[in-house]
Structure formats: C-alpha cells, structure tokens
Amino acid sequence: MGEGYRLKSLRVRESASISQVTTPPTAKTPQPVTTEEMSQHAIPLSGQFTLVVADLMAGTGTVDAFIKLADSVAIGKGVQQTNDVNDCTEDLLTALGWGIRQYGLDIIQGYAFFRGLARLNNALCSRLPPVKHLERVYRGTDGKIYDENNIPRPFSLTNPIDSEESSIQQIADQLLLQHGEGPLGLTTLNIGFSETFSTPCITILSEEEIRIDPPVCLLPVAIVYGKFTSLSGHSSIIQKATRLLDGGAVGLGRKLRHDDLRKLAAPQRANITGPPILPGSSISTTKNDDSAGSAGIFIRPKLFNETYPHGQPFLLTAAHVVKQLDSTPYKAYDQPLLASVEDAILANIISPGKLHIVKMLSNLQTVGLFDATTLAPWVLAAEKPCGHVVAGRLGVDKFSWREDVALIHVHSESCGKNGDWHDLPEFLHLFGEMGGNAATFVGKIMGAVDGINSWNELCYKNGSASGWSVGKFHSHKVEIFLKGTTFPVEEHGKELHSENVVRAQMEMVQAAKDTGVFAEAGDSGSPILFPTLDGRNFVFCGIVIGAFDPRVGERAVFAVPQSRIFDQIHALTGVEWELDI
C-alpha cells in the first residue's frame, strides 16, 4: 500500500469502439469545419467546441482538431473566455464519454485529448467545477512524466445505474474467455476529473496490465490498475518468532525488522485498559504473529440451544483476521483443493492483535521505556486469551456473495457490548462535521440494514487501525480469488486448477470527500454503521473485508452486507442469530 499511485488503461481497438457500433456513418459524410474557418467567422469558443464535439461523435472530425482548439485557449483555472456565457455542460460530458470510449484510461494514447478537455472545461461556461491543480505527477510506462491534473480517475457513483448487471456479467464472462483467470474486479464507477465532471463506466480493477475488446454495452469500459489489499494488517516484515519484538531475527535482519516496525502506522485501538474487546477493538489469534484485525458486532442466538447458549456473548469479525494465510499460496493450486481449505481454524483470540502489540513494543523501545514495568501489560496481553473462534469460513456462499466471516466466543470478563464505543468524542466530532447533531446522539445499535439500500447516505466505520471514518456505499462488484485466501489470482508461473478460482460479489464503499481513506490495514472485520433516521443511534449494515488502491484516485473498500453475514453464520452453525441489543 506504500506504492505510488498510478491510473492507466489500455486503448480499446477502433474496431471495438462503442461509438462506431452505435453510431454508423451516414450515406453522405459532412465535412468538418476547421478551426481556422471558425475563427474567421468569429464563432465564439462555445460554438467552436460544440462543432468539434459534434464532428467527433459523428465520426467526421479528428482528435487533432479538438487538441488544436484546446491549445488555442489560455491556461486558466476556471476563467471563462471573454463574454461567452453559453452553457457547455452537456458537450463537456459528451466529450469525456467519447474520450473514455476511445482511449479507456490509456494515458500514453489519450493524454493529449484529456489534457485538452481539462483546459477547455476551465475556459468554458458550464455547471461543472474547474479541474483542480493536484501538483502531482507520475511516470508512464514509456518513461515520460505526466501531470495528474490531466488524468481522469475513479469516483463513487451517486445514483444506481439501470440495467448495469447484465453489462457487468457480460464483460465478466468475456474476460474469463479472453484472459483466463486473472486478478480482476468489475464494478460501476464514475470516471472523470471530479465527482460532477465524470461519467458512469463499467470499471475493471486489475493488478495486471491486460488488453481486452469489451462487448457492446451501454457504458464506456475503463481499466483501473492498482493493488488489492485485505486490510487485515498482514505484513511481510513480521515473521513467526519466539520473541515478540525481535521475531527470531539476528544481525542485519534484526536491524531491518526494527526499522520496518518503526515505519508502521500506530493503531488507534491497541489499548490494554478497560474491557479489551468492544466493536472496533484490535484482535488476532495467539498464533498469528504477523497480523491484526478488528472486532465487529456482538450477536446472540435467537433461540435456546445447547451448542451456543443464549446468554453468552459472541462476536463477528472477518474470517481472514483469524485464519492463518499461506504467504506462498500457489504451491499446491495446480490440483483441486479440499473444501476444508476455506474453513477458519479454531484458535484462541487475544486483544490487542499480535501485530499491534509488537508495534507498541517498538514504540516503547524507540522512546526509551523498554523496562519490565512498562512492558509487562503488553506481554501479558499477547499471552492471555480473551476468547476463541467457534466457526468461520473464507469462500463464496450459495448466492455468490463473498463469505469472509468468523464467529468468536468472548470470555465474559473480557467482553464489552454493542453501544459502547472507543473514542466516542472522535465520532461525535466527525458526525458534527458531516451535518449531524452531536449533542443529541446516543449511539446504541437499534437494528440492521444493507448498505446498498441506502444510496447517498453517509455511513461510518469504527476500526482498530484508523478509528472512525465516513463514506458512502455505491456499487456491487465481482472479484476473482484464490480458493480459501484473500489473494487475487496473479501471474505465478504455475497452472491453476479451475476449481481453485472463485468469483464473489461484494459491496463497495468510498470515503466521503476530503475525509481521508475509509479503512486502513488492520481494519478488516470492523463494523460499518448508518445513523438512524432521527440521527440519535446506529443501524448495523456490514463489515469491512478488503480494499483496492488505484494508482491514481481514492481507495475502494470492500464490505459484506449484514443480511448475507447473518445467513452465512446460520449456514455455518445451524442456528439463527440476531444483534445483541
């Protein structure tokens, strides 16, 4: 996740251009008006722009004419040209859609066009905001430096797209035929320069550079390159070890390990005072030396049963938080794996999680407080179980939704309850900034609702790594995984058996504008919550399970909706569950 961000896509070959499919040329092709002719006839900039865009859409114009018009405009930031007040909003959005259909997000091929469009937007009168100056650059695959101001990037959708599912499924099926198994995700996102200056696209998330010919569909197709992240806090620097801080390393390896530990971000919820486990607490198993995740929500059986007593506390989290994942997952994937590879191993739970404990030990060492009195509570926390995993699974349920859920029995002396929160003042401050009434907020959990049913409503996450954050649900997504892991399918030099590649649906969340990221590594398993209609309490809507980081643009966080979680736990345990409220 520390890599520089870059957004790039491959140009769709002209034979597959959507505009060519949907807009056949007329019998008599009109001749485009040149820039010189428009200038001679004193046509205003808005009129010139409209004509050039119309020529592009009709297939009679050239990109060179578009770029030449843009180059004739003085570089400005939202400064309109002379007294030209004709509204060019629709033409600007049409040009953006044309550019994405023609180039995808291939910056090497499409950079001049998108740079010209950004410049024209800032010069013309429209209802769109000027393209912001980001003061960031990235190096393309051709070795050249490109200004990120002129590169379209992904934004969350603000409204559902009609009939999107058939288009996504059609593209997903064709991709599997064209590309075989690959680290692909499909969703709908707005692509453009800002939340309003953007257009809905079928968006392919990938860690590889792939080339596709998309089938005919209503929306443009764009490929966003980035990195998939589990958000469980797994870190390659933390090795299995007999000693918490040194991890068994010696010499130069020990120095490098300590250097890497100092670079890790300090978790928000690695506390050792009060009830160790509340929603959003840091947790891990005693066996996982290299990970930490977040506690979710407390639930209880609906009816009395002998296996899961009604009065005892049980906690939800993500399965991969408590499942030891193989760091070399491809070694046996050329043969069909047993279904048991998807089951979470029953294990003891500690809080804080092991990785967060080791990070705090590193901090104490850095500030010179590495003494027995200071260290004792952290060492005890690493050794004292607070509960144990009773069920969990990392796979796909019968309705094709991602199954990444675990159930933990928490020891009564270590257990908090729903409605008790870490750092509630931090939430109230954020809630107030988002327009809520912090003075009347209570904070109980009153029920549950799926996030995708509440488009445009702000949701909040409470995680062990990054604390409280705010965002919006915006789409369903299809992802391809290796069986029993959170790993996407990658190039690995070994043939994969088809039974070991699974596809699953998830919900996606993006952070609210100008509020930072929605979730960080260590936030897997954390609850996502909506305020109730009266703005006084919460409803539970899902848990965080992963993320995708585009190389340009904001992180998209993956979640499983609460309705699927309860159905999945029912299937795992044979018992119906409800919120403990």
C-alpha positions in Angstrom: 0.0 0.0 0.0 3.0 2.3 0.1 3.5 2.2 -3.6 3.0 5.4 -5.7 -0.4 5.6 -7.2 -1.0 5.4 -10.9 -4.1 5.1 -13.0 -3.8 3.7 -16.5 -5.8 1.7 -19.0 -5.4 0.2 -22.4 -6.8 1.7 -25.6 -9.8 -0.1 -26.9 -9.1 -1.0 -30.5 -11.1 1.1 -33.0 -12.9 -2.0 -34.3 -14.5 -2.3 -30.9 -15.3 1.3 -30.4 -18.7 1.7 -28.9 -19.4 4.9 -30.9 -18.7 3.1 -34.1 -21.1 0.3 -33.2 -23.9 2.6 -32.0 -23.5 5.5 -34.4 -23.0 4.2 -38.0 -21.8 6.8 -40.6 -24.5 8.4 -42.8 -24.5 7.8 -46.5 -23.2 11.4 -47.2 -20.4 12.4 -44.8 -20.4 16.1 -43.9 -17.1 17.9 -43.9 -15.9 19.2 -40.5 -15.4 22.9 -40.0 -11.8 23.7 -39.4 -10.5 25.8 -36.5 -9.3 28.5 -38.9 -12.8 28.8 -40.6 -14.5 29.1 -37.2 -12.0 31.8 -36.2 -12.6 33.7 -39.5 -16.3 33.7 -38.9 -15.9 34.9 -35.3 -17.6 31.9 -33.9 -17.4 32.0 -30.0 -15.4 29.4 -28.2 -18.5 27.6 -27.0 -19.8 27.3 -30.6 -16.4 26.1 -31.8 -16.3 23.5 -29.1 -19.9 22.3 -29.8 -19.0 21.9 -33.5 -15.8 20.0 -32.8 -17.5 17.6 -30.3 -20.4 17.0 -32.8 -17.8 16.1 -35.5 -16.1 13.6 -33.1 -19.4 12.0 -32.3 -20.4 11.7 -36.0 -17.0 10.2 -36.9 -16.2 13.1 -39.2 -13.9 15.1 -37.0 -10.3 14.5 -35.8 -8.7 14.5 -32.5 -6.1 16.9 -33.8 -8.8 19.5 -34.4 -10.0 19.0 -30.8 -6.5 19.4 -29.4 -5.8 22.4 -31.6 -8.9 24.2 -30.3 -7.8 23.4 -26.7 -4.2 24.7 -27.4 -5.7 28.0 -28.6 -7.1 28.6 -25.1 -5.1 30.3 -22.5 -4.3 28.1 -19.5 -6.5 29.2 -16.6 -8.3 27.9 -13.5 -12.0 28.4 -14.1 -11.5 31.6 -16.1 -14.1 32.0 -18.8 -13.2 33.3 -22.2 -14.4 36.9 -23.0 -18.2 37.2 -22.6 -19.1 33.8 -23.9 -21.7 32.6 -21.4 -23.2 29.7 -23.4 -23.6 26.6 -21.2 -21.3 23.8 -22.4 -22.0 21.3 -19.7 -23.6 18.6 -21.9 -20.9 19.0 -24.6 -18.1 18.6 -22.0 -19.7 15.4 -20.6 -20.2 14.1 -24.1 -16.6 14.7 -25.0 -15.5 13.0 -21.8 -17.6 9.9 -22.6 -16.2 9.9 -26.1 -12.6 10.1 -24.9 -13.1 7.2 -22.4 -14.7 5.0 -25.1 -11.9 5.8 -27.5 -8.9 5.6 -25.1 -10.1 4.0 -21.9 -7.6 5.4 -19.5 -4.5 4.8 -21.6 -2.6 8.0 -20.8 0.1 7.4 -23.4 -2.5 7.4 -26.2 -5.2 9.7 -24.6 -3.2 12.2 -22.6 -3.3 15.0 -25.2 -7.1 14.6 -25.6 -7.8 14.6 -21.8 -5.4 17.5 -21.2 -7.2 19.5 -23.8 -10.6 18.6 -22.3 -9.5 19.7 -18.9 -8.2 23.0 -20.3 -11.4 23.6 -22.3 -13.5 22.9 -19.2 -11.7 25.5 -17.2 -12.2 28.1 -20.0 -15.9 27.4 -21.0 -19.0 28.4 -19.1 -20.6 25.3 -17.6 -22.2 23.9 -14.4 -19.0 21.8 -13.9 -16.3 22.7 -11.5 -12.8 23.6 -12.8 -10.3 20.8 -12.9 -8.2 21.1 -9.8 -4.5 21.5 -9.8 -3.1 18.5 -7.9 0.6 19.2 -8.2 1.3 15.5 -8.6 2.9 13.6 -11.5 3.7 10.0 -12.3 6.0 8.3 -14.7 4.3 6.4 -17.5 5.4 3.0 -18.9 7.0 5.0 -21.8 9.3 6.7 -19.2 7.7 10.1 -19.6 6.3 12.3 -16.8 2.6 13.0 -16.9 0.7 15.7 -14.9 -2.1 14.1 -12.9 -4.3 17.2 -13.3 -5.0 15.9 -16.8 -5.7 12.3 -16.0 -9.3 11.1 -15.4 -9.7 9.0 -12.2 -12.4 7.0 -10.4 -15.1 8.5 -8.2 -18.0 6.8 -6.5 -21.4 6.7 -8.2 -24.1 8.9 -6.7 -27.1 7.0 -8.2 -27.7 3.4 -9.3 -27.2 2.5 -12.9 -30.2 0.9 -14.6 -29.5 -2.5 -16.2 -25.9 -2.5 -15.1 -25.9 -6.1 -14.0 -26.3 -7.6 -17.5 -23.4 -5.4 -18.8 -21.1 -6.4 -15.9 -21.9 -10.1 -16.2 -21.4 -10.0 -20.0 -18.0 -8.4 -19.7 -17.0 -10.7 -16.8 -17.8 -13.8 -18.9 -15.9 -12.5 -21.9 -12.9 -11.5 -19.7 -12.6 -15.1 -18.4 -12.7 -16.4 -22.0 -10.1 -13.8 -23.2 -7.8 -13.6 -20.3 -8.2 -16.8 -18.3 -8.1 -16.4 -14.6 -6.7 -13.0 -13.6 -6.8 -10.6 -10.7 -10.0 -8.9 -12.0 -12.8 -7.0 -10.3 -15.8 -5.5 -12.1 -18.0 -2.7 -10.9 -19.5 0.6 -12.0 -17.7 3.8 -11.1 -17.8 7.4 -12.3 -14.6 8.2 -14.3 -13.5 11.8 -14.8 -11.9 14.8 -13.2 -14.3 15.4 -10.3 -17.4 13.9 -8.7 -19.6 16.0 -11.1 -17.3 16.2 -14.1 -17.4 12.4 -14.7 -19.4 9.8 -16.5 -20.6 6.3 -15.4 -18.3 3.5 -16.7 -18.0 -0.3 -16.4 -14.7 -0.4 -14.5 -12.3 -3.3 -14.4 -10.0 -3.4 -11.4 -6.8 -5.3 -12.0 -3.2 -5.7 -10.7 -2.0 -6.7 -14.2 -1.8 -4.9 -17.5 -4.4 -6.6 -19.6 -5.8 -5.9 -23.1 -9.4 -6.6 -23.8 -12.0 -6.0 -26.5 -15.1 -5.2 -24.5 -18.5 -6.4 -25.8 -21.1 -3.8 -26.8 -22.6 -2.2 -23.8 -24.4 1.0 -22.8 -21.5 2.3 -20.7 -17.8 3.0 -21.6 -15.3 0.5 -20.3 -12.2 1.6 -18.3 -9.4 -0.5 -16.7 -8.1 0.8 -13.4 -4.7 -0.6 -12.3 -3.9 -0.8 -8.6 -3.4 -3.1 -5.7 -5.8 -5.4 -3.8 -5.4 -5.3 -0.1 -7.0 -7.5 2.6 -6.9 -4.8 5.3 -6.2 -7.5 7.9 -2.9 -5.9 8.8 -0.8 -8.8 7.4 2.7 -7.7 7.0 5.7 -9.5 5.4 8.1 -7.8 7.8 6.6 -9.6 10.8 8.0 -13.1 10.9 7.0 -16.0 13.0 9.1 -15.8 16.1 9.8 -16.9 19.6 10.3 -13.4 20.8 7.7 -10.8 20.3 9.9 -7.8 19.2 13.0 -9.5 17.7 11.0 -12.2 16.0 13.9 -14.5 15.9 16.0 -12.3 13.7 19.6 -11.6 14.3 22.3 -9.3 13.0 21.4 -7.2 10.0 18.0 -8.9 9.8 17.1 -7.8 13.3 18.0 -4.2 12.5 15.9 -4.2 9.3 13.0 -5.7 11.2 13.2 -2.9 13.8 13.4 -0.3 11.1 10.3 -1.6 9.5 8.4 -1.8 12.7 9.1 1.9 13.4 7.7 2.8 10.0 4.3 1.1 10.7 1.4 3.4 11.5 0.4 3.2 15.1 -3.1 1.6 15.6 -5.9 3.6 17.1 -7.4 0.8 19.2 -4.3 -1.0 20.7 -5.3 -0.2 24.3 -4.9 -2.5 27.3 -7.2 -0.7 29.8 -10.9 -1.4 30.4 -12.8 -4.3 28.6 -10.3 -5.5 26.0 -13.0 -6.2 23.3 -15.5 -3.7 22.1 -16.8 -3.2 18.5 -13.7 -1.9 16.7 -11.1 -3.3 19.1 -7.8 -4.8 17.8 -7.8 -8.6 17.8 -5.9 -11.6 16.4 -5.3 -15.2 17.2 -2.5 -16.2 19.5 -0.8 -18.0 16.6 -0.8 -15.1 14.1 2.5 -13.2 14.8 2.1 -11.1 11.6 -1.4 -9.8 11.7 -4.1 -7.9 13.5 -7.7 -7.0 12.6 -10.8 -5.5 14.1 -13.7 -6.8 16.3 -17.1 -6.4 14.6 -20.5 -6.6 16.3 -21.9 -8.7 19.2 -24.7 -11.2 18.2 -26.7 -13.8 20.1 -28.7 -16.9 19.1 -32.4 -16.2 18.5 -33.5 -19.4 20.3 -32.1 -21.5 23.1 -29.7 -24.3 22.1 -27.0 -26.4 23.8 -24.1 -25.5 21.5 -24.4 -21.7 21.6 -26.0 -20.7 24.9 -28.4 -17.8 24.6 -26.9 -15.7 27.3 -23.2 -15.9 26.2 -21.5 -13.2 24.1 -20.5 -13.9 20.6 -18.6 -11.6 18.3 -18.4 -11.2 14.5 -15.2 -10.5 12.5 -13.7 -11.3 9.1 -12.5 -14.9 8.7 -9.1 -13.9 7.3 -8.4 -11.9 10.6 -8.4 -15.2 12.5 -7.3 -17.6 9.7 -3.5 -18.1 9.1 -3.0 -17.4 5.4 -0.2 -19.1 3.5 2.3 -16.5 2.3 3.0 -18.7 -0.8 -0.5 -19.7 -1.8 0.3 -21.0 -5.3 2.4 -24.0 -4.3 -0.4 -26.5 -4.5 -3.0 -24.8 -6.6 -2.5 -26.9 -9.7 -4.6 -29.6 -8.0 -8.1 -29.3 -6.7 -8.1 -28.3 -3.0 -10.4 -29.7 -0.4 -13.4 -27.6 0.8 -11.8 -27.6 4.2 -9.2 -25.1 3.0 -11.9 -22.4 3.3 -12.6 -23.1 7.0 -11.2 -21.0 9.8 -9.1 -23.0 12.2 -10.4 -22.9 15.8 -8.0 -20.8 17.8 -7.7 -18.6 20.9 -8.2 -14.8 20.5 -6.1 -12.0 22.1 -6.7 -8.3 22.2 -4.9 -6.2 21.1 -3.9 -8.2 18.0 -0.3 -9.5 17.9 0.9 -7.1 15.2 -0.4 -4.1 17.1 1.2 -5.4 20.3 4.6 -5.7 18.6 4.2 -2.2 17.1 3.5 -0.8 20.6 6.6 -2.6 21.9 8.6 -1.0 19.1 7.3 2.4 20.2 8.3 1.8 23.8 11.8 0.8 22.6 12.1 4.0 20.5 11.3 6.4 23.4 13.5 4.5 25.9 10.7 3.0 28.0 11.7 -0.6 27.4 11.6 -1.6 31.1 9.9 -4.5 32.8 7.1 -2.4 34.4 6.1 -0.8 31.1 6.4 -3.9 29.0 4.5 -6.3 31.4 0.9 -5.4 30.4 1.7 -5.8 26.7 3.5 -9.2 27.1 0.5 -10.4 29.2 -1.9 -9.3 26.6 0.0 -11.3 24.0 -0.3 -14.4 26.2 -3.8 -14.2 27.7 -6.7 -15.5 25.6 -9.9 -13.3 25.6 -12.0 -15.9 23.7 -11.8 -18.4 20.9 -13.0 -18.9 17.3 -16.0 -21.3 17.1 -16.8 -21.0 13.4 -15.6 -19.3 10.3 -15.3 -19.6 6.5 -13.4 -17.8 3.7 -15.2 -18.6 0.4 -18.4 -17.9 -1.5 -21.9 -18.5 -0.3 -24.7 -20.2 -2.3 -25.9 -16.7 -3.6 -22.4 -15.9 -5.0 -21.6 -13.4 -2.2 -18.2 -13.3 -0.6 -18.1 -15.3 2.6 -15.5 -13.9 4.9 -16.9 -14.2 8.4 -15.9 -15.7 11.7 -17.8 -16.2 15.0 -15.9 -15.8 18.3 -17.0 -16.8 21.7 -15.7 -14.0 24.0 -14.9 -14.7 27.7 -17.4 -12.8 29.8 -14.6 -10.9 31.8 -13.1 -9.7 28.5 -16.4 -8.6 26.8 -17.8 -5.2 26.1 -21.2 -4.7 24.5 -22.8 -3.1 21.4 -23.4 0.6 22.1 -20.1 1.0 24.0 -17.5 2.7 21.7 -13.9 3.5 21.6 -13.2 7.3 21.2 -16.9 8.4 21.0 -15.8 12.0 21.1 -13.9 11.4 17.9 -17.0 10.1 16.3 -19.2 13.0 17.6 -16.7 15.5 16.1 -16.8 13.7 12.7 -20.6 13.4 12.9 -20.9 17.1 13.6 -18.7 18.0 10.6 -20.9 15.9 8.4 -24.0 17.8 9.5 -25.2 15.6 12.3 -26.4 16.8 15.7 -23.7 15.6 18.1 -25.4 17.0 21.1 -28.4 14.6 20.9 -26.5 11.5 19.7 -26.8 8.4 22.0 -25.0 5.7 20.0 -27.0 2.5 20.6 -27.4 -0.1 17.8 -31.1 -0.3 17.0 -31.2 -2.7 14.1 -29.6 -3.7 10.7 -30.0 -2.7 7.1 -27.9 -3.4 3.9 -25.7 -0.5 2.8 -26.6 -0.8 -0.9 -30.2 0.0 0.0 -29.2 3.5 1.3 -27.5 5.2 -1.7 -26.1 8.6 -0.9 -26.5 8.2 2.9 -23.3 8.6 4.9 -22.1 5.5 6.7 -19.4 5.3 9.5 -16.7 2.7 10.2 -15.1 2.0 13.6 -11.8 0.1 13.1 -8.8 -0.7 15.2 -6.2 0.8 12.9 -7.8 4.0 11.7 -10.6 4.7 14.2 -13.8 6.4 12.9 -14.3 7.3 9.3 -17.1 8.3 7.0 -18.1 7.2 3.5 -20.8 6.0 1.1 -21.9 2.7 -0.4 -22.1 2.8 -4.1 -21.9 -0.5 -6.0 -21.8 -4.3 -6.2 -18.7 -5.9 -7.5 -17.4 -9.2 -8.8 -14.0 -10.4 -7.7 -11.8 -13.4 -8.6 -10.0 -15.0 -5.7 -7.8 -18.0 -5.0 -9.8 -20.5 -3.0 -9.5 -20.2 0.7 -7.5 -17.0 0.6 -7.9 -13.2 0.2 -5.3 -13.3 -2.6 -6.4 -12.3 -6.2 -5.3 -14.6 -8.9 -1.9 -13.4 -10.2 0.7 -14.4 -12.7 2.7 -17.0 -10.8 4.3 -19.3 -13.4 2.1 -22.3 -12.5 -1.1 -23.7 -13.9 -4.1 -23.2 -11.7 -6.8 -25.8 -11.4 -10.2 -24.2 -12.3 -11.8 -25.4 -9.1 -9.4 -23.2 -7.1 -10.6 -20.0 -8.7 -13.7 -18.5 -7.1 -15.8 -15.4 -8.0 -17.8 -13.5 -5.5 -19.9 -10.4 -5.1 -19.3 -7.7 -2.6 -20.4 -4.1 -1.8 -18.0 -1.2 -2.2 -17.6 1.9 0.0 -15.5 5.0 -0.7 -14.6 7.7 1.8 -16.6 10.9 1.9 -15.0 13.8 0.1 -11.9 15.3 1.8 -12.1 13.0 4.8 -9.1 10.7 4.1 -9.3 6.9 3.5 -12.3 4.9 4.7 -10.2 2.0 6.0 -6.6 1.0 6.6 -4.6 -2.2 7.1 -5.8 -3.6 10.4 -9.5 -2.5 9.9 -10.7 -5.8 8.5 -13.7 -7.1 10.4 -14.7 -3.6 11.7 -18.4 -2.7 11.7 -20.0 -0.3 9.2 -22.9 1.7 10.6 -25.6 4.1 9.4 -27.1 6.7 11.7 -30.8 6.1 12.4 -33.4 8.4 10.7 -33.6 10.6 13.9 -29.8 10.9 14.0 -29.5 9.6 17.5 -28.4 5.9 17.2 -26.9 3.4 14.7 -28.0 0.6 12.5 -25.5 -2.2 11.5 -25.0 -2.6 7.8 -21.9 -4.8 7.2 -18.2 -5.5 7.9 -15.0 -4.4 6.2 -13.1 -7.2 4.4 -10.7 -5.7 1.9 -9.8 -2.8 -0.4 -8.5 -1.9 -3.9 -6.0 1.0 -4.3 -5.9 2.6 -7.7 -2.7 4.1 -8.7 -4.5 7.4 -9.2 -7.6 8.2 -7.2 -9.2 7.1 -3.9 -9.2 3.6 -2.3 -12.4 1.5 -2.7 -13.2 -0.6 0.4 -15.0 -3.9 0.1 -17.7 -5.0 2.5 -20.1 -7.9 3.1 -23.7 -6.8 3.8 -25.3 -7.7 7.1 -28.1 -9.8 5.6 -25.5 -12.1 3.9 -23.4 -12.3 7.1 -26.4 -13.5 9.2 -27.3 -16.0 6.5 -23.7 -17.3 6.3 -23.4 -17.7 10.1 -26.7 -19.5 10.1 -25.4 -21.9 7.5 -22.1 -22.4 9.4 -23.7 -23.1 12.8 -27.2 -24.3 12.1 -28.5 -21.6 14.4 -30.3 -18.4 13.6 -28.7 -15.2 15.1 -29.7 -11.7 15.9 -28.0 -8.5 17.1 -27.3 -8.4 20.8 -29.3 -5.3 21.7 
